[in-house]
Amino acid sequence: MGKFIVIIGAVILLYYFIFKRWPWQPKTSVRDQAMANARELLGVSRFATRNEIIAAHKRLVAVVHPDRGGSGAKVHEANAARDLLLDQLPDNTH
């Protein structure tokens, strides 16, 4: 019984190293992962409104702007996150 548990554990670890997720975790698409990263960067929830996304973007840009010691790349990343999240909103008028 002990060998069986060790073998199962090794198979699960091998699966994790190959697919970068545990077998019981659902697959996520590249777009879903990008959306999650954008939400995390801006610090908003899945159900954030247009105004919440824009406000979070303004707060982040105020911190990472080159004039405040940040970098242009960080501002571009914040802009891309904002645009991605705004594009997924049902009311896509901006």
Secondary structure, DSSP 8 states (H G I E B T S, - for coil): -HHHHHHHHHHHHHHHHHHSS-TTS----HHHHHHHHHHHHHT--TT--HHHHHHHHHHHHHHH-GGGT--HHHHHHHHHHHHHHHHTSSS---
